[in-house]
Each structure stands twice: as structure tokens, then as C-alpha cells.
Amino acid sequence: MTIDEALTRRVDKILPSKEGLRQLMEKGKIRLYQGFDPSKPDLHIGHLVGLLQLKAFQDLGHEVIFLIGDFTGMIGDPTDKSETRAKLTRKQVEENAKTYQKQAGRILRFEGKNAARMRFNSEWLKKLTLADVIELSSNFTVQQLIERDMFQKRIGDKKPIFLHEFMYPSLVTYDAIVLKVDLEIGGGDQLFNMTVGRPLIKQQINKDKFVLTTKLLADAAGNKIGKTAGNAINLFADANDLYGQIMSLSDEVVIEAFRLITEVPLAVIDDLAAEMKTRPMAVKKQLAFEVTKLCQGKEVAQAAQKHFELTVQGGKVPEKIATVPNWKTPLTASATVARMVPDTTHSEIKRLMRQGGVEWNGVVITDVTKMITPKSGDVLKLGKRTFVRVKTDESK
């Protein structure tokens, strides 16, 4: 890893200048951070871009802070929201944040030489008095905040903008002041939040905080892949699901995904771009393997690839699958699926049936009212990757 690659790969913008940040890095160790609001319990593929960017700086010897916005997470970042984000309770935020260090630790080093540090912004934000908050707010104007695109859209649509949403940029500015950072990293959609408080940071800690925005991983239509858009791919859930969901990405985003969410050398990615024209399946499988290996290890990635080849490409039932007790009485096809895969909604079941995505013992079922009487050993296939077997022996 070189400084040039750290300031180029995955990078959208660097403010106030790329050259200024380069010079600062060449002088010695800098301190940087990225904030992650725990609005959900799982880190997803969009987070991987930022994690790898933090890792690039850590590998170069700089001081990395992984900040959990457990306080700001209760407010909710209004970025790109046409509606007010639902506020989370303290309990919800704490529950969501529990696994973040373990998950982020797959990418960053939290132990050993030049270990990254994990901080929680409730450490300082919950100590602010009302007088402190008013003083902090006095450094921002309504005109500054209301210029944001999503607020202008809400005004045009006659939708409310709540006062607490205005507070978000000032609080994340205070994070940077307390942490005394030289650099903040965040997605391109965070540019406003990261730049609006730079003058106050300069005044308070005499640092011209640099801002580095990373490119957003988007689908073929240009929509951000993440929890807000409802198409998030969780990094540390079932490896078969992770591998399979990567394989579900459209061909158009594969090469950009290599650049953003893997550590495959750029020269190799250029070769893969050419190969994509003739062997797209092989290239996409390499992407799925690389991402799964990065997040869950080589052996797990190899097993996930074999599972995909066996079940999706080969159409076979894997040896080890989930089981349910045999209930023996007839149920409709939709009720059978709901019983065997309880997390599936009725609307999703109907959609999958319409698309031919439900099979019973290898036979496609499209009629939700079809009656099914289960027998020991019967197998349900839901979508491309979910298999459930009726137990052959209820005592086991």
C-alpha cells in the first residue's frame, strides 16, 4: 500500500486538497476516524468501502479511530432522507452496537502494533449541558443547514423538518473536536456533515481538518447499496448468503465492486475487466470469493463457493440443510413455506411463487393454495439458496 493508492482507490473527493493531505501524511503519523451509526446490528457491504479505506491508512502506520455513533444514532442522520428517520432508543442503539467491534475486527486490527481504537461518541455528547448545546449551535446558521438538498426537497413536498435533525451536523463536528483528528473519512453522501464544521474545528483545536469522501457502492441503476435503500448485503451473516448475494449483483457493477470492496491489486482488476467480456460468471465468482474471504476467511469462502456451485449452478440439494419437524397435516403451499421458513413474509412468498422460486422436492409450485401433505425427507427450496428438509426422525 502506498500513499498514492490510499488517496486514490475508493476515493471520491479530498478537501481542501489531495496534495495538502499527502504532504501531511509524509510529515508523520496522522489521526483519522470514520463514524458508524449503529442503526442496524450488522455491518453491511457499503460499510466495507470505509473499513478498507481505514485499513489502508492503518497499514501505512497512521492512527485510526473506529467511532460508533451511539449517541448520534439515537437522532438519526437525515442525509438523503425524504422523511424524518425514526429515532432509536438507547437500548436499541446499544444492542445494535454490541457486535460492531467483532465485525470491524475482521478488517481492522484492534490489537498489536498500531492498533485501531474504538470509541463511542456518547462518552462526550451525553455530558453536554443545555448551555453547551446552545453554545455549539451558535456556530451554525439556519441558512447553512437548510440549503441541504434533502431539506429543500422536503420543503417543496411540504414535509416537516424537525429541529433535532438540524443538530446532527453540529454534533458530528463536536466529535472531530474531541478526537482532535487531522482527517475524517465518510461516504460521498456525508460531505455536508463532514465539511460544515471545519471553521469551528480550526478555531477550537487549530487543525485544518481534512475530509476524504469514499465512492458509494451502487447498483446498476445508480442506487446506493445499503440498509437505507433496503438492499443491504450483511458482511458477517451466513457465508452462503453473502457469497450468493454478491453473485446476484448485476454484471455492470462487478469491476467497480472489485475496486471498492476488495484488496485485489488494481493491475489484476484491469485484467479482470477484459476477462469480464468473455467469462463474466468466472469473474463474478472471483468477486464473491474475494469478499467472502476478506470478511469470513479463506476456508469459509471456499465452502461457500462449493455450496453455490452445487446448489445454484448444479441444482442439487446440499447434504447439510436446516430441518423442521414433520407436522403431517395438509397445509396450503404458502402456509407450508411460512412454517418451514418463518422469517419469510406472505407477500414475499407470493412473489417468489410467481417467479418460479419455490420448489417442493424439485417441482416448481406457483399456486399458493395448492395443498401439501409433508412426508419425512421432503425438501423445500426457496429462492436460489434456501433449503429446508422435513425431518426424517422427529426424535433427533
N, C-alpha and C positions, 0 to 999 in steps of 0.2 A: 504494500500500500504506500502510495506517495502522496504528498500534499496536493499535487495537481489532481490526482484522481479523487481525493476526498472532497475537493472543491468543484468537481465536475460531474462525477457519476451521481445520479439520483437528484442532482441539484437543479432547482428552477431559478431562484434568484439569490443573490448575496448583497445585502445592504449594510453600510453605504457603498462598499466596493469589494470586489473579489480580491483585488491586488492589496488592499489595506489589510484584509484578513490574512492573506498569505504572509505578508510581512510580519504581522503579529505572531503568527504560528512559528515563523522562522526564528523569532527572537527567543522563544522559550515556551514553556508549558502554559496553556490557557485553560480556563474553566468554562464549561458549557453545560447546557441542560436542554431537555425536552420534557414538556409536561404531558401527562396522560390522565385524563379524567376517567375515573372508573364507573362509567355509566352502565357497563355490562361486565360480567365476571370474566370474560375471555378476551385476550388479545387476539386480534384478527389480522388478516393478511395486509390490510392497509397500514397497520402499526409496524409491520416488518420493514417497510421502507425507512422509517425513522430509526428503528432499532439498529439496522445495518449502518445507517449514517453515523449514529453514536459510536458503534463498534469501530468504524473507520478512524474516528478521532481517538478512541481509546488505544487502538493498535499503534497509533502514531505517538503515544505517550502523553496525551492530554487528559485533563481531569474531567470525568463525565459524571453528571448527576442525572439519575432517572427520577423525575419528580412525579409523584402521584398527587393529582389534584383532588384530594379527598374533601377539601372544603369547597373549592370552586365547582366540584362535581355536583354539589347539592344545589347550586344555582343553575348550572347547565349553560354551556357555551351556545350563544344564539347564532353562531356562524352558519350561514346557508339555510336558516330555518324560516320557513314561511309562516310557521305557527310557533307559539311560545313552547319551549321544551318543558316537559313535565319535570317538576322539581323532585329530587330524590331525598329520602330520609337519611339521617345519619347512619342508621342500621343498614339500609340498602347499600350505601356507599362503602361502608366498612366490609360488608360481606363480599361485594364485588372486587375489592382491592386485595383480598386475602391471598389470592394465587398469583398476583402480578409479579412479585419478585422471582418466584419459581419459574414462571413462564419467561420473563425477560432474561433470566439467568441462563436460558438456552442459547442466547445470543451474546449478552454482555457478561463480563467477568466481575462478579461481586466479591471475589476473594483473591488473595495472592497479590502479585505485583501490580501496581497501578489499578487497584480495584475500583470499579464504579461504585457510587454511593446512591442509596435510595433514600429519598426524603418525602415527607408528607406536608403539603402546604397548610394543613390545619395547625401545624406546630406554631406558626406565627400569625396566621389570619384569624384564628379564634381568639387571640389575645387583644386584637384591636378594639379600642373603645369607640363609642359613637363619635366622640370628638376626633379620634384618629381617622375614622372613615370619612368624616366631613372634610378634614384637612386634606386627605388623599384625593377626594373627589374634586376639591377646588382647583386641581391641576388639569382638569379636563373640561371641555366645553360641550354643551348640548349640540352645537353645530358640528363639532368633530365627530361625535358619535352617530348623529342622525344621518350623516352622509353615507353610512354603510348601505350597500346595495339592498340587503335583505330588509333593512328598516324602511328604505324608500318604497320597496315593493309592498310591504305591509301597509304603509300609509296609503298607497294607491289602491290597495284592496280593502281599505277601511278595516284593517285588523289591528288589534291592540298591540302596543309595545309597552312592556311593564318596566318599571323603574329598576328592578333588580337586574334586568338584562343589561342595562347601561353600566352596571357595576363591574361586569365581568372583565373588560379590558383594564380597568384600574387595578383590580386585584391581581391579575397575572403580571402587571407591571411591578407591583409590590413584591411578587415572588422573585423577580430578577434583582431587585434592590437588596433583598435579604440575602440571597445566594451570592451576590457580588460576582455575577458572571460576566465574561467577555463576549459570550456568544449564546444565542438561543436558536434552537432548531425546531422546526414545525412544518406541517404540511402547507402547501401553497394557499389553502383556504384560511390559514391563520395569519396571513400577512398583516392585516389591520391590527389584530390583537398584539402582535409582536413589535410593531413599529410605533404605535400611537403614543407609547410612554417613554420613548427614547430620550426626549429632552429632560424629563423628570429623573430618569436614571443617571444621566450625565450630571445633573445638579446634585443628586443625593450621594453618589459614590464615585463621581469623577471618572466614569468609564463611558466611552462611546460604544455602547453595546452593539455588536454585530448581529445581524439577523440572516439566517440561512433557511430558505424555504425549499422543501423537497417536492419533487414531482408527485402528483397524485396517481395512484394506480386506478385506471378507469377501464370500463368495458368498451366494447366496440362502438357503442352509441355515445361515448364520452361521459357516461355517468360514473361517479366515484364508487369504487368497490369498498363497501364498509358497512358498519352497523346502521348508520343513518339511512342509507339507501335500501336497507333490507336485503342486501346480497353479500353479507359478510361471510368470509371463509375463516373459521376459527383455526388457529395455528396448532393448538395443543389438545384438540379433541381427538376422536378416533382417527388413527393414521389412514385407514382405508377411505374414510370420508374426505380427509384432507387431500389425499392423492387423487381421488375421484373428482372432487370439486375443481382441482386445478385442471384436470383433463376436460372438464366441462367449459373452461374458458374458450372464447372464440379464437380462431387461428390468428385474427388480426392483432391480438394483444400479447401473443406469446413472446415475441422478441423483446418488446418493451418490458415485459414481466421479468425476463432474464436479467435485464439491466437493473431493474429496480429492486427485485426481491431475491436475488441470488448473489453469490460471490464468484460466479463463473467469470474468468478473465474476459475483458472486452474483446480481445482479439479472437477468442474462441466464439463469442457471441456473433461476431461478424461472419464467421464460417457457418454458424447455425442459421443465420438469416438466409444465406444462399441455399442451405440444405432444406429450409422450410418450404421452398418452392417445389421440391421433388419428394420429400419424405416428411410431411407435416406431422403424421402420427408419431414417428420416432422422435422428432424434436420435442413435441409436446410431452411425451413420456419422460424425456430427459428433464424437462422443466419440473414436472410433477415430482420426479425422483429427487432433484436438487433441493426443492423447497421442503419436502418431507424429511430429507436427510438433515438439512440445516436445523429444522425445528425439533426433530424427534430421533435423530441418529440414523446411521447407515443401515444397520440390520433391520430396523423398523421400516425404513424406506424400501429396502429390498423385499420384505414381506408384503408391503402394501402394493408394490408393483406386481408381484406374483399373483396377489389376490385380484387385482384389476385384470390381468391377462387371463386368469382362469374364469372369472365370473362375467366380466363385461365383454371382453373380446372372445372368450371361449364359450360363453353361455352356460357354464357349468355351476353346480351348487358347491360352495366350499365345504370342507369337512367340518369345520368348527363354526357353527352359527348359533344365534340365540334360539331358545326353545320356550314354549308355553305349554301348560298342562292341557290335556285333551278334555274339552267340555262336552263333547259327544252329541249335543243337541243342535239341530239345524239353526243357522243364522243367515241373514242376508249377506251378500258379498261385502257390502260396505261395513256392516257390523262386525263381520269376521276380521276385516283389516283393522278396524278400530280396536278390536280386542287383542290382536296379536302385535300391533304397533300402536300403543295407546297415545303416543305423542303426536300422531297424525290427526289433523282436523278433518271434519266431514267434507268441507269444500276441497281440501287437498286430495282426499280420496277420490272424489268425483272427477277432479281434473286429471288425475293420473289414469283413471279408468278410461276417460275419453281419449287419452293419448296412447292407450295400449300399454300403460306402465304397471299393470297389476297382473300377475300370473299365479295360478294355483296349480301346482305340480306340472309346470311348464306350459299350461294352457292359458292364453290371454283371456281375461274377463273384462268385459266392457259394460255389463249390466249390473248396476248397483243393487238391484232387487233379486238377483239370482240367489237361490238358496244353496247353502253349502253345509254338508254334514261332515265334520272333520274325522279323519282316521289317524291313528298313530303313524307318524312318519311323513304326513303331508307337509309340503313346503310352500310357503308364500314368498313370492318375490315382489318387492315394492320398489318401483323405480329401477335404477340400474345397479344399486349396490346394497340394498337391504334385503336380507334373507331371514326368515323365521320358520322354525320347524315345530310341528306338533309333537310333543314328547312321545317317545315310544314306550316309556315306562314311567308312570306318574310317581312312582316311589323314589325315583332318582332326582 
